[in-house]
Amino acid sequence: MDYLHCSNLLKALGHPIRLRIVQGLMKNECNVNKIMDVLKIPQSTTSQHLGILKNLGIVVSRKEGVKTCYRVVDPKVRCILEVLKD
């Protein structure tokens, strides 16, 4: 087990905004504008949170024209959120 990586995953998920972002991205792929609209947070804040999630490999992005779409790819994170769902 990579304790440092696991600890960093839990730290990332420990922030309420990032937790909400990940929960939303588990349901649907989404772009920054839609995340901003749903969470009512500025673009810069949204991008910072997505950057943290992307650097840890929790989410990946793909370009769709001028938009960047994100989705959750880490299976551990999916399991963690399933446990927290109750």
PDB file of N, CA, C and O in Angstrom:
ATOM      1  N   MET A   1       0.849  -1.179   0.000  1.00  0.00           N
ATOM      2  CA  MET A   1       0.000   0.000   0.000  1.00  0.00           C
ATOM      3  C   MET A   1       0.896   1.244   0.000  1.00  0.00           C
ATOM      4  O   MET A   1       1.869   1.320   0.750  1.00  0.00           O
ATOM      5  N   ASP A   2       0.560   2.193  -0.833  1.00  0.00           N
ATOM      6  CA  ASP A   2       1.278   3.459  -0.875  1.00  0.00           C
ATOM      7  C   ASP A   2       0.579   4.420   0.097  1.00  0.00           C
ATOM      8  O   ASP A   2      -0.388   5.092  -0.258  1.00  0.00           O
ATOM      9  N   TYR A   3       1.092   4.465   1.324  1.00  0.00           N
ATOM     10  CA  TYR A   3       0.448   5.243   2.376  1.00  0.00           C
ATOM     11  C   TYR A   3       0.416   6.732   2.065  1.00  0.00           C
ATOM     12  O   TYR A   3      -0.565   7.406   2.379  1.00  0.00           O
ATOM     13  N   LEU A   4       1.460   7.249   1.460  1.00  0.00           N
ATOM     14  CA  LEU A   4       1.489   8.670   1.123  1.00  0.00           C
ATOM     15  C   LEU A   4       0.411   9.007   0.097  1.00  0.00           C
ATOM     16  O   LEU A   4      -0.307   9.997   0.243  1.00  0.00           O
ATOM     17  N   HIS A   5       0.303   8.179  -0.943  1.00  0.00           N
ATOM     18  CA  HIS A   5      -0.725   8.431  -1.965  1.00  0.00           C
ATOM     19  C   HIS A   5      -2.129   8.319  -1.362  1.00  0.00           C
ATOM     20  O   HIS A   5      -2.988   9.162  -1.622  1.00  0.00           O
ATOM     21  N   CYS A   6      -2.355   7.287  -0.565  1.00  0.00           N
ATOM     22  CA  CYS A   6      -3.669   7.111   0.064  1.00  0.00           C
ATOM     23  C   CYS A   6      -4.006   8.290   0.973  1.00  0.00           C
ATOM     24  O   CYS A   6      -5.143   8.762   0.993  1.00  0.00           O
ATOM     25  N   SER A   7      -3.029   8.753   1.712  1.00  0.00           N
ATOM     26  CA  SER A   7      -3.228   9.908   2.590  1.00  0.00           C
ATOM     27  C   SER A   7      -3.593  11.144   1.771  1.00  0.00           C
ATOM     28  O   SER A   7      -4.488  11.901   2.148  1.00  0.00           O
ATOM     29  N   ASN A   8      -2.901  11.347   0.654  1.00  0.00           N
ATOM     30  CA  ASN A   8      -3.201  12.493  -0.196  1.00  0.00           C
ATOM     31  C   ASN A   8      -4.588  12.391  -0.831  1.00  0.00           C
ATOM     32  O   ASN A   8      -5.271  13.404  -0.984  1.00  0.00           O
ATOM     33  N   LEU A   9      -5.009  11.188  -1.198  1.00  0.00           N
ATOM     34  CA  LEU A   9      -6.367  10.998  -1.713  1.00  0.00           C
ATOM     35  C   LEU A   9      -7.399  11.403  -0.674  1.00  0.00           C
ATOM     36  O   LEU A   9      -8.362  12.109  -0.975  1.00  0.00           O
ATOM     37  N   LEU A  10      -7.183  10.943   0.559  1.00  0.00           N
ATOM     38  CA  LEU A  10      -8.129  11.266   1.631  1.00  0.00           C
ATOM     39  C   LEU A  10      -8.132  12.759   1.948  1.00  0.00           C
ATOM     40  O   LEU A  10      -9.186  13.327   2.236  1.00  0.00           O
ATOM     41  N   LYS A  11      -6.963  13.401   1.897  1.00  0.00           N
ATOM     42  CA  LYS A  11      -6.902  14.856   2.108  1.00  0.00           C
ATOM     43  C   LYS A  11      -7.695  15.581   1.036  1.00  0.00           C
ATOM     44  O   LYS A  11      -8.448  16.510   1.327  1.00  0.00           O
ATOM     45  N   ALA A  12      -7.521  15.149  -0.206  1.00  0.00           N
ATOM     46  CA  ALA A  12      -8.237  15.795  -1.316  1.00  0.00           C
ATOM     47  C   ALA A  12      -9.743  15.647  -1.134  1.00  0.00           C
ATOM     48  O   ALA A  12     -10.497  16.597  -1.348  1.00  0.00           O
ATOM     49  N   LEU A  13     -10.175  14.462  -0.741  1.00  0.00           N
ATOM     50  CA  LEU A  13     -11.609  14.219  -0.542  1.00  0.00           C
ATOM     51  C   LEU A  13     -12.123  14.848   0.740  1.00  0.00           C
ATOM     52  O   LEU A  13     -13.334  14.959   0.935  1.00  0.00           O
ATOM     53  N   GLY A  14     -11.218  15.258   1.615  1.00  0.00           N
ATOM     54  CA  GLY A  14     -11.609  15.866   2.880  1.00  0.00           C
ATOM     55  C   GLY A  14     -12.120  17.288   2.740  1.00  0.00           C
ATOM     56  O   GLY A  14     -12.672  17.839   3.693  1.00  0.00           O
ATOM     57  N   HIS A  15     -11.949  17.887   1.582  1.00  0.00           N
ATOM     58  CA  HIS A  15     -12.462  19.250   1.359  1.00  0.00           C
ATOM     59  C   HIS A  15     -13.881  19.143   0.815  1.00  0.00           C
ATOM     60  O   HIS A  15     -14.115  18.426  -0.158  1.00  0.00           O
ATOM     61  N   PRO A  16     -14.828  19.844   1.425  1.00  0.00           N
ATOM     62  CA  PRO A  16     -16.236  19.685   1.012  1.00  0.00           C
ATOM     63  C   PRO A  16     -16.501  20.000  -0.463  1.00  0.00           C
ATOM     64  O   PRO A  16     -17.309  19.325  -1.100  1.00  0.00           O
ATOM     65  N   ILE A  17     -15.834  21.011  -1.007  1.00  0.00           N
ATOM     66  CA  ILE A  17     -16.071  21.343  -2.414  1.00  0.00           C
ATOM     67  C   ILE A  17     -15.546  20.234  -3.314  1.00  0.00           C
ATOM     68  O   ILE A  17     -16.226  19.833  -4.259  1.00  0.00           O
ATOM     69  N   ARG A  18     -14.340  19.732  -3.034  1.00  0.00           N
ATOM     70  CA  ARG A  18     -13.798  18.656  -3.861  1.00  0.00           C
ATOM     71  C   ARG A  18     -14.633  17.391  -3.738  1.00  0.00           C
ATOM     72  O   ARG A  18     -14.816  16.664  -4.714  1.00  0.00           O
ATOM     73  N   LEU A  19     -15.135  17.133  -2.546  1.00  0.00           N
ATOM     74  CA  LEU A  19     -15.994  15.968  -2.347  1.00  0.00           C
ATOM     75  C   LEU A  19     -17.256  16.091  -3.197  1.00  0.00           C
ATOM     76  O   LEU A  19     -17.690  15.115  -3.810  1.00  0.00           O
ATOM     77  N   ARG A  20     -17.842  17.280  -3.236  1.00  0.00           N
ATOM     78  CA  ARG A  20     -19.028  17.505  -4.058  1.00  0.00           C
ATOM     79  C   ARG A  20     -18.714  17.382  -5.548  1.00  0.00           C
ATOM     80  O   ARG A  20     -19.502  16.832  -6.317  1.00  0.00           O
ATOM     81  N   ILE A  21     -17.548  17.904  -5.945  1.00  0.00           N
ATOM     82  CA  ILE A  21     -17.151  17.801  -7.351  1.00  0.00           C
ATOM     83  C   ILE A  21     -17.018  16.334  -7.752  1.00  0.00           C
ATOM     84  O   ILE A  21     -17.551  15.906  -8.776  1.00  0.00           O
ATOM     85  N   VAL A  22     -16.300  15.572  -6.931  1.00  0.00           N
ATOM     86  CA  VAL A  22     -16.090  14.159  -7.251  1.00  0.00           C
ATOM     87  C   VAL A  22     -17.412  13.406  -7.272  1.00  0.00           C
ATOM     88  O   VAL A  22     -17.645  12.579  -8.154  1.00  0.00           O
ATOM     89  N   GLN A  23     -18.272  13.688  -6.310  1.00  0.00           N
ATOM     90  CA  GLN A  23     -19.574  13.017  -6.277  1.00  0.00           C
ATOM     91  C   GLN A  23     -20.357  13.310  -7.557  1.00  0.00           C
ATOM     92  O   GLN A  23     -20.954  12.408  -8.145  1.00  0.00           O
ATOM     93  N   GLY A  24     -20.353  14.555  -7.978  1.00  0.00           N
ATOM     94  CA  GLY A  24     -21.059  14.923  -9.201  1.00  0.00           C
ATOM     95  C   GLY A  24     -20.451  14.288 -10.444  1.00  0.00           C
ATOM     96  O   GLY A  24     -21.173  13.866 -11.347  1.00  0.00           O
ATOM     97  N   LEU A  25     -19.121  14.221 -10.491  1.00  0.00           N
ATOM     98  CA  LEU A  25     -18.450  13.649 -11.655  1.00  0.00           C
ATOM     99  C   LEU A  25     -18.564  12.139 -11.718  1.00  0.00           C
ATOM    100  O   LEU A  25     -18.327  11.546 -12.770  1.00  0.00           O
ATOM    101  N   MET A  26     -18.919  11.512 -10.622  1.00  0.00           N
ATOM    102  CA  MET A  26     -19.143  10.064 -10.660  1.00  0.00           C
ATOM    103  C   MET A  26     -20.414   9.746 -11.439  1.00  0.00           C
ATOM    104  O   MET A  26     -20.528   8.678 -12.041  1.00  0.00           O
ATOM    105  N   LYS A  27     -21.361  10.667 -11.427  1.00  0.00           N
ATOM    106  CA  LYS A  27     -22.627  10.458 -12.129  1.00  0.00           C
ATOM    107  C   LYS A  27     -22.487  10.784 -13.616  1.00  0.00           C
ATOM    108  O   LYS A  27     -22.935  10.024 -14.475  1.00  0.00           O
ATOM    109  N   ASN A  28     -21.860  11.926 -13.905  1.00  0.00           N
ATOM    110  CA  ASN A  28     -21.759  12.401 -15.288  1.00  0.00           C
ATOM    111  C   ASN A  28     -20.432  13.102 -15.515  1.00  0.00           C
ATOM    112  O   ASN A  28     -19.881  13.731 -14.612  1.00  0.00           O
ATOM    113  N   GLU A  29     -19.932  12.983 -16.729  1.00  0.00           N
ATOM    114  CA  GLU A  29     -18.795  13.803 -17.141  1.00  0.00           C
ATOM    115  C   GLU A  29     -19.298  15.244 -17.195  1.00  0.00           C
ATOM    116  O   GLU A  29     -20.465  15.486 -17.504  1.00  0.00           O
ATOM    117  N   CYS A  30     -18.419  16.196 -16.895  1.00  0.00           N
ATOM    118  CA  CYS A  30     -18.887  17.570 -16.771  1.00  0.00           C
ATOM    119  C   CYS A  30     -17.760  18.545 -17.108  1.00  0.00           C
ATOM    120  O   CYS A  30     -16.584  18.204 -16.991  1.00  0.00           O
ATOM    121  N   ASN A  31     -18.124  19.761 -17.527  1.00  0.00           N
ATOM    122  CA  ASN A  31     -17.116  20.780 -17.784  1.00  0.00           C
ATOM    123  C   ASN A  31     -17.091  21.808 -16.646  1.00  0.00           C
ATOM    124  O   ASN A  31     -17.972  21.831 -15.786  1.00  0.00           O
ATOM    125  N   VAL A  32     -16.059  22.653 -16.666  1.00  0.00           N
ATOM    126  CA  VAL A  32     -15.845  23.615 -15.585  1.00  0.00           C
ATOM    127  C   VAL A  32     -17.044  24.549 -15.414  1.00  0.00           C
ATOM    128  O   VAL A  32     -17.459  24.820 -14.288  1.00  0.00           O
ATOM    129  N   ASN A  33     -17.601  25.039 -16.516  1.00  0.00           N
ATOM    130  CA  ASN A  33     -18.727  25.980 -16.422  1.00  0.00           C
ATOM    131  C   ASN A  33     -19.920  25.376 -15.694  1.00  0.00           C
ATOM    132  O   ASN A  33     -20.556  26.042 -14.877  1.00  0.00           O
ATOM    133  N   LYS A  34     -20.219  24.134 -15.983  1.00  0.00           N
ATOM    134  CA  LYS A  34     -21.356  23.488 -15.337  1.00  0.00           C
ATOM    135  C   LYS A  34     -21.069  23.289 -13.847  1.00  0.00           C
ATOM    136  O   LYS A  34     -21.950  23.495 -13.013  1.00  0.00           O
ATOM    137  N   ILE A  35     -19.840  22.890 -13.511  1.00  0.00           N
ATOM    138  CA  ILE A  35     -19.465  22.716 -12.097  1.00  0.00           C
ATOM    139  C   ILE A  35     -19.599  24.040 -11.363  1.00  0.00           C
ATOM    140  O   ILE A  35     -20.124  24.088 -10.250  1.00  0.00           O
ATOM    141  N   MET A  36     -19.120  25.125 -11.990  1.00  0.00           N
ATOM    142  CA  MET A  36     -19.228  26.467 -11.393  1.00  0.00           C
ATOM    143  C   MET A  36     -20.683  26.830 -11.130  1.00  0.00           C
ATOM    144  O   MET A  36     -21.021  27.330 -10.057  1.00  0.00           O
ATOM    145  N   ASP A  37     -21.534  26.578 -12.105  1.00  0.00           N
ATOM    146  CA  ASP A  37     -22.951  26.922 -11.978  1.00  0.00           C
ATOM    147  C   ASP A  37     -23.623  26.149 -10.852  1.00  0.00           C
ATOM    148  O   ASP A  37     -24.399  26.716 -10.083  1.00  0.00           O
ATOM    149  N   VAL A  38     -23.327  24.858 -10.755  1.00  0.00           N
ATOM    150  CA  VAL A  38     -23.962  24.014  -9.747  1.00  0.00           C
ATOM    151  C   VAL A  38     -23.487  24.387  -8.342  1.00  0.00           C
ATOM    152  O   VAL A  38     -24.290  24.486  -7.415  1.00  0.00           O
ATOM    153  N   LEU A  39     -22.173  24.593  -8.192  1.00  0.00           N
ATOM    154  CA  LEU A  39     -21.607  24.846  -6.860  1.00  0.00           C
ATOM    155  C   LEU A  39     -21.586  26.322  -6.481  1.00  0.00           C
ATOM    156  O   LEU A  39     -21.323  26.666  -5.329  1.00  0.00           O
ATOM    157  N   LYS A  40     -21.864  27.201  -7.454  1.00  0.00           N
ATOM    158  CA  LYS A  40     -21.858  28.649  -7.198  1.00  0.00           C
ATOM    159  C   LYS A  40     -20.499  29.115  -6.670  1.00  0.00           C
ATOM    160  O   LYS A  40     -20.417  29.819  -5.664  1.00  0.00           O
ATOM    161  N   ILE A  41     -19.431  28.706  -7.373  1.00  0.00           N
ATOM    162  CA  ILE A  41     -18.083  29.127  -7.012  1.00  0.00           C
ATOM    163  C   ILE A  41     -17.399  29.691  -8.255  1.00  0.00           C
ATOM    164  O   ILE A  41     -17.761  29.333  -9.376  1.00  0.00           O
ATOM    165  N   PRO A  42     -16.405  30.575  -8.065  1.00  0.00           N
ATOM    166  CA  PRO A  42     -15.726  31.178  -9.216  1.00  0.00           C
ATOM    167  C   PRO A  42     -14.937  30.170 -10.043  1.00  0.00           C
ATOM    168  O   PRO A  42     -14.595  29.086  -9.571  1.00  0.00           O
ATOM    169  N   GLN A  43     -14.654  30.551 -11.287  1.00  0.00           N
ATOM    170  CA  GLN A  43     -13.912  29.689 -12.202  1.00  0.00           C
ATOM    171  C   GLN A  43     -12.541  29.351 -11.656  1.00  0.00           C
ATOM    172  O   GLN A  43     -12.102  28.206 -11.760  1.00  0.00           O
ATOM    173  N   SER A  44     -11.850  30.331 -11.072  1.00  0.00           N
ATOM    174  CA  SER A  44     -10.497  30.083 -10.567  1.00  0.00           C
ATOM    175  C   SER A  44     -10.504  29.062  -9.430  1.00  0.00           C
ATOM    176  O   SER A  44      -9.619  28.210  -9.353  1.00  0.00           O
ATOM    177  N   THR A  45     -11.485  29.147  -8.564  1.00  0.00           N
ATOM    178  CA  THR A  45     -11.610  28.194  -7.451  1.00  0.00           C
ATOM    179  C   THR A  45     -11.910  26.798  -7.996  1.00  0.00           C
ATOM    180  O   THR A  45     -11.327  25.809  -7.551  1.00  0.00           O
ATOM    181  N   THR A  46     -12.814  26.731  -8.950  1.00  0.00           N
ATOM    182  CA  THR A  46     -13.165  25.450  -9.568  1.00  0.00           C
ATOM    183  C   THR A  46     -11.934  24.815 -10.209  1.00  0.00           C
ATOM    184  O   THR A  46     -11.678  23.626 -10.025  1.00  0.00           O
ATOM    185  N   SER A  47     -11.185  25.600 -10.949  1.00  0.00           N
ATOM    186  CA  SER A  47      -9.990  25.089 -11.622  1.00  0.00           C
ATOM    187  C   SER A  47      -8.931  24.630 -10.626  1.00  0.00           C
ATOM    188  O   SER A  47      -8.261  23.625 -10.863  1.00  0.00           O
ATOM    189  N   GLN A  48      -8.769  25.341  -9.524  1.00  0.00           N
ATOM    190  CA  GLN A  48      -7.801  24.934  -8.500  1.00  0.00           C
ATOM    191  C   GLN A  48      -8.167  23.570  -7.926  1.00  0.00           C
ATOM    192  O   GLN A  48      -7.313  22.694  -7.791  1.00  0.00           O
ATOM    193  N   HIS A  49      -9.427  23.401  -7.594  1.00  0.00           N
ATOM    194  CA  HIS A  49      -9.880  22.125  -7.032  1.00  0.00           C
ATOM    195  C   HIS A  49      -9.727  20.996  -8.048  1.00  0.00           C
ATOM    196  O   HIS A  49      -9.275  19.905  -7.702  1.00  0.00           O
ATOM    197  N   LEU A  50     -10.100  21.252  -9.290  1.00  0.00           N
ATOM    198  CA  LEU A  50      -9.956  20.237 -10.335  1.00  0.00           C
ATOM    199  C   LEU A  50      -8.484  19.904 -10.572  1.00  0.00           C
ATOM    200  O   LEU A  50      -8.151  18.753 -10.852  1.00  0.00           O
ATOM    201  N   GLY A  51      -7.607  20.891 -10.464  1.00  0.00           N
ATOM    202  CA  GLY A  51      -6.173  20.654 -10.618  1.00  0.00           C
ATOM    203  C   GLY A  51      -5.638  19.701  -9.564  1.00  0.00           C
ATOM    204  O   GLY A  51      -4.834  18.819  -9.865  1.00  0.00           O
ATOM    205  N   ILE A  52      -6.084  19.878  -8.332  1.00  0.00           N
ATOM    206  CA  ILE A  52      -5.677  18.984  -7.239  1.00  0.00           C
ATOM    207  C   ILE A  52      -6.163  17.570  -7.519  1.00  0.00           C
ATOM    208  O   ILE A  52      -5.408  16.609  -7.373  1.00  0.00           O
ATOM    209  N   LEU A  53      -7.412  17.446  -7.917  1.00  0.00           N
ATOM    210  CA  LEU A  53      -7.982  16.123  -8.207  1.00  0.00           C
ATOM    211  C   LEU A  53      -7.294  15.464  -9.397  1.00  0.00           C
ATOM    212  O   LEU A  53      -7.078  14.252  -9.406  1.00  0.00           O
ATOM    213  N   LYS A  54      -6.956  16.261 -10.389  1.00  0.00           N
ATOM    214  CA  LYS A  54      -6.293  15.727 -11.576  1.00  0.00           C
ATOM    215  C   LYS A  54      -4.865  15.293 -11.261  1.00  0.00           C
ATOM    216  O   LYS A  54      -4.420  14.243 -11.723  1.00  0.00           O
ATOM    217  N   ASN A  55      -4.148  16.091 -10.481  1.00  0.00           N
ATOM    218  CA  ASN A  55      -2.762  15.750 -10.125  1.00  0.00           C
ATOM    219  C   ASN A  55      -2.665  14.454  -9.340  1.00  0.00           C
ATOM    220  O   ASN A  55      -1.654  13.757  -9.414  1.00  0.00           O
ATOM    221  N   LEU A  56      -3.699  14.130  -8.595  1.00  0.00           N
ATOM    222  CA  LEU A  56      -3.714  12.884  -7.822  1.00  0.00           C
ATOM    223  C   LEU A  56      -4.260  11.706  -8.631  1.00  0.00           C
ATOM    224  O   LEU A  56      -4.280  10.578  -8.138  1.00  0.00           O
ATOM    225  N   GLY A  57      -4.694  11.951  -9.846  1.00  0.00           N
ATOM    226  CA  GLY A  57      -5.215  10.873 -10.683  1.00  0.00           C
ATOM    227  C   GLY A  57      -6.639  10.475 -10.346  1.00  0.00           C
ATOM    228  O   GLY A  57      -7.105   9.411 -10.753  1.00  0.00           O
ATOM    229  N   ILE A  58      -7.330  11.325  -9.604  1.00  0.00           N
ATOM    230  CA  ILE A  58      -8.724  11.044  -9.249  1.00  0.00           C
ATOM    231  C   ILE A  58      -9.624  11.292 -10.451  1.00  0.00           C
ATOM    232  O   ILE A  58     -10.549  10.523 -10.714  1.00  0.00           O
ATOM    233  N   VAL A  59      -9.349  12.371 -11.178  1.00  0.00           N
ATOM    234  CA  VAL A  59     -10.109  12.703 -12.383  1.00  0.00           C
ATOM    235  C   VAL A  59      -9.156  12.840 -13.558  1.00  0.00           C
ATOM    236  O   VAL A  59      -7.958  13.063 -13.383  1.00  0.00           O
ATOM    237  N   VAL A  60      -9.701  12.704 -14.746  1.00  0.00           N
ATOM    238  CA  VAL A  60      -8.975  12.994 -15.980  1.00  0.00           C
ATOM    239  C   VAL A  60      -9.811  13.975 -16.784  1.00  0.00           C
ATOM    240  O   VAL A  60     -11.016  14.114 -16.577  1.00  0.00           O
ATOM    241  N   SER A  61      -9.140  14.648 -17.704  1.00  0.00           N
ATOM    242  CA  SER A  61      -9.842  15.618 -18.537  1.00  0.00           C
ATOM    243  C   SER A  61      -9.671  15.277 -20.000  1.00  0.00           C
ATOM    244  O   SER A  61      -8.748  14.564 -20.395  1.00  0.00           O
ATOM    245  N   ARG A  62     -10.583  15.804 -20.787  1.00  0.00           N
ATOM    246  CA  ARG A  62     -10.479  15.702 -22.240  1.00  0.00           C
ATOM    247  C   ARG A  62     -11.054  16.978 -22.826  1.00  0.00           C
ATOM    248  O   ARG A  62     -11.997  17.561 -22.290  1.00  0.00           O
ATOM    249  N   LYS A  63     -10.472  17.395 -23.928  1.00  0.00           N
ATOM    250  CA  LYS A  63     -10.924  18.611 -24.603  1.00  0.00           C
ATOM    251  C   LYS A  63     -12.105  18.296 -25.510  1.00  0.00           C
ATOM    252  O   LYS A  63     -12.133  17.283 -26.208  1.00  0.00           O
ATOM    253  N   GLU A  64     -13.071  19.194 -25.475  1.00  0.00           N
ATOM    254  CA  GLU A  64     -14.231  19.116 -26.366  1.00  0.00           C
ATOM    255  C   GLU A  64     -14.416  20.519 -26.941  1.00  0.00           C
ATOM    256  O   GLU A  64     -15.162  21.332 -26.396  1.00  0.00           O
ATOM    257  N   GLY A  65     -13.735  20.788 -28.036  1.00  0.00           N
ATOM    258  CA  GLY A  65     -13.716  22.152 -28.565  1.00  0.00           C
ATOM    259  C   GLY A  65     -12.926  23.040 -27.627  1.00  0.00           C
ATOM    260  O   GLY A  65     -11.757  22.774 -27.346  1.00  0.00           O
ATOM    261  N   VAL A  66     -13.568  24.106 -27.137  1.00  0.00           N
ATOM    262  CA  VAL A  66     -12.900  24.999 -26.186  1.00  0.00           C
ATOM    263  C   VAL A  66     -13.148  24.585 -24.739  1.00  0.00           C
ATOM    264  O   VAL A  66     -12.536  25.130 -23.820  1.00  0.00           O
ATOM    265  N   LYS A  67     -14.041  23.625 -24.536  1.00  0.00           N
ATOM    266  CA  LYS A  67     -14.376  23.174 -23.188  1.00  0.00           C
ATOM    267  C   LYS A  67     -13.487  22.009 -22.773  1.00  0.00           C
ATOM    268  O   LYS A  67     -13.037  21.223 -23.607  1.00  0.00           O
ATOM    269  N   THR A  68     -13.243  21.912 -21.475  1.00  0.00           N
ATOM    270  CA  THR A  68     -12.533  20.769 -20.909  1.00  0.00           C
ATOM    271  C   THR A  68     -13.507  20.001 -20.047  1.00  0.00           C
ATOM    272  O   THR A  68     -14.086  20.557 -19.113  1.00  0.00           O
ATOM    273  N   CYS A  69     -13.695  18.737 -20.347  1.00  0.00           N
ATOM    274  CA  CYS A  69     -14.622  17.889 -19.602  1.00  0.00           C
ATOM    275  C   CYS A  69     -13.847  16.976 -18.663  1.00  0.00           C
ATOM    276  O   CYS A  69     -12.768  16.493 -19.008  1.00  0.00           O
ATOM    277  N   TYR A  70     -14.393  16.743 -17.486  1.00  0.00           N
ATOM    278  CA  TYR A  70     -13.742  15.939 -16.458  1.00  0.00           C
ATOM    279  C   TYR A  70     -14.603  14.743 -16.090  1.00  0.00           C
ATOM    280  O   TYR A  70     -15.831  14.784 -16.176  1.00  0.00           O
ATOM    281  N   ARG A  71     -13.917  13.661 -15.670  1.00  0.00           N
ATOM    282  CA  ARG A  71     -14.626  12.483 -15.156  1.00  0.00           C
ATOM    283  C   ARG A  71     -13.740  11.783 -14.136  1.00  0.00           C
ATOM    284  O   ARG A  71     -12.515  11.899 -14.177  1.00  0.00           O
ATOM    285  N   VAL A  72     -14.371  11.057 -13.221  1.00  0.00           N
ATOM    286  CA  VAL A  72     -13.658  10.309 -12.182  1.00  0.00           C
ATOM    287  C   VAL A  72     -13.154   8.995 -12.784  1.00  0.00           C
ATOM    288  O   VAL A  72     -13.899   8.292 -13.467  1.00  0.00           O
ATOM    289  N   VAL A  73     -11.876   8.668 -12.525  1.00  0.00           N
ATOM    290  CA  VAL A  73     -11.312   7.422 -13.048  1.00  0.00           C
ATOM    291  C   VAL A  73     -10.701   6.538 -11.953  1.00  0.00           C
ATOM    292  O   VAL A  73     -10.399   5.373 -12.209  1.00  0.00           O
ATOM    293  N   ASP A  74     -10.517   7.065 -10.756  1.00  0.00           N
ATOM    294  CA  ASP A  74      -9.868   6.290  -9.695  1.00  0.00           C
ATOM    295  C   ASP A  74     -10.878   5.357  -9.035  1.00  0.00           C
ATOM    296  O   ASP A  74     -11.829   5.829  -8.412  1.00  0.00           O
ATOM    297  N   PRO A  75     -10.692   4.033  -9.159  1.00  0.00           N
ATOM    298  CA  PRO A  75     -11.656   3.093  -8.581  1.00  0.00           C
ATOM    299  C   PRO A  75     -11.694   3.144  -7.051  1.00  0.00           C
ATOM    300  O   PRO A  75     -12.744   2.894  -6.458  1.00  0.00           O
ATOM    301  N   LYS A  76     -10.576   3.462  -6.404  1.00  0.00           N
ATOM    302  CA  LYS A  76     -10.563   3.581  -4.935  1.00  0.00           C
ATOM    303  C   LYS A  76     -11.489   4.702  -4.494  1.00  0.00           C
ATOM    304  O   LYS A  76     -12.240   4.564  -3.529  1.00  0.00           O
ATOM    305  N   VAL A  77     -11.423   5.804  -5.211  1.00  0.00           N
ATOM    306  CA  VAL A  77     -12.261   6.959  -4.865  1.00  0.00           C
ATOM    307  C   VAL A  77     -13.730   6.609  -5.060  1.00  0.00           C
ATOM    308  O   VAL A  77     -14.573   7.007  -4.256  1.00  0.00           O
ATOM    309  N   ARG A  78     -14.041   5.879  -6.106  1.00  0.00           N
ATOM    310  CA  ARG A  78     -15.435   5.450  -6.317  1.00  0.00           C
ATOM    311  C   ARG A  78     -15.919   4.603  -5.141  1.00  0.00           C
ATOM    312  O   ARG A  78     -17.045   4.773  -4.675  1.00  0.00           O
ATOM    313  N   CYS A  79     -15.072   3.694  -4.663  1.00  0.00           N
ATOM    314  CA  CYS A  79     -15.427   2.851  -3.508  1.00  0.00           C
ATOM    315  C   CYS A  79     -15.612   3.691  -2.252  1.00  0.00           C
ATOM    316  O   CYS A  79     -16.560   3.481  -1.495  1.00  0.00           O
ATOM    317  N   ILE A  80     -14.713   4.636  -2.031  1.00  0.00           N
ATOM    318  CA  ILE A  80     -14.801   5.488  -0.852  1.00  0.00           C
ATOM    319  C   ILE A  80     -16.123   6.250  -0.860  1.00  0.00           C
ATOM    320  O   ILE A  80     -16.801   6.320   0.166  1.00  0.00           O
ATOM    321  N   LEU A  81     -16.494   6.817  -1.994  1.00  0.00           N
ATOM    322  CA  LEU A  81     -17.740   7.578  -2.060  1.00  0.00           C
ATOM    323  C   LEU A  81     -18.969   6.685  -1.911  1.00  0.00           C
ATOM    324  O   LEU A  81     -19.986   7.120  -1.371  1.00  0.00           O
ATOM    325  N   GLU A  82     -18.887   5.464  -2.378  1.00  0.00           N
ATOM    326  CA  GLU A  82     -19.994   4.516  -2.170  1.00  0.00           C
ATOM    327  C   GLU A  82     -20.196   4.254  -0.681  1.00  0.00           C
ATOM    328  O   GLU A  82     -21.330   4.191  -0.207  1.00  0.00           O
ATOM    329  N   VAL A  83     -19.095   4.103   0.054  1.00  0.00           N
ATOM    330  CA  VAL A  83     -19.182   3.866   1.488  1.00  0.00           C
ATOM    331  C   VAL A  83     -19.763   5.093   2.192  1.00  0.00           C
ATOM    332  O   VAL A  83     -20.567   4.953   3.114  1.00  0.00           O
ATOM    333  N   LEU A  84     -19.364   6.285   1.769  1.00  0.00           N
ATOM    334  CA  LEU A  84     -19.819   7.529   2.408  1.00  0.00           C
ATOM    335  C   LEU A  84     -21.263   7.872   2.062  1.00  0.00           C
ATOM    336  O   LEU A  84     -21.894   8.671   2.755  1.00  0.00           O
ATOM    337  N   LYS A  85     -21.783   7.282   1.007  1.00  0.00           N
ATOM    338  CA  LYS A  85     -23.113   7.622   0.496  1.00  0.00           C
ATOM    339  C   LYS A  85     -24.232   7.436   1.523  1.00  0.00           C
ATOM    340  O   LYS A  85     -25.206   8.189   1.516  1.00  0.00           O
ATOM    341  N   ASP A  86     -24.105   6.474   2.376  1.00  0.00           N
ATOM    342  CA  ASP A  86     -25.186   6.180   3.339  1.00  0.00           C
ATOM    343  C   ASP A  86     -25.365   7.227   4.327  1.00  0.00           C
ATOM    344  O   ASP A  86     -26.232   7.115   5.194  1.00  0.00           O
TER     345      ASP A  86
END
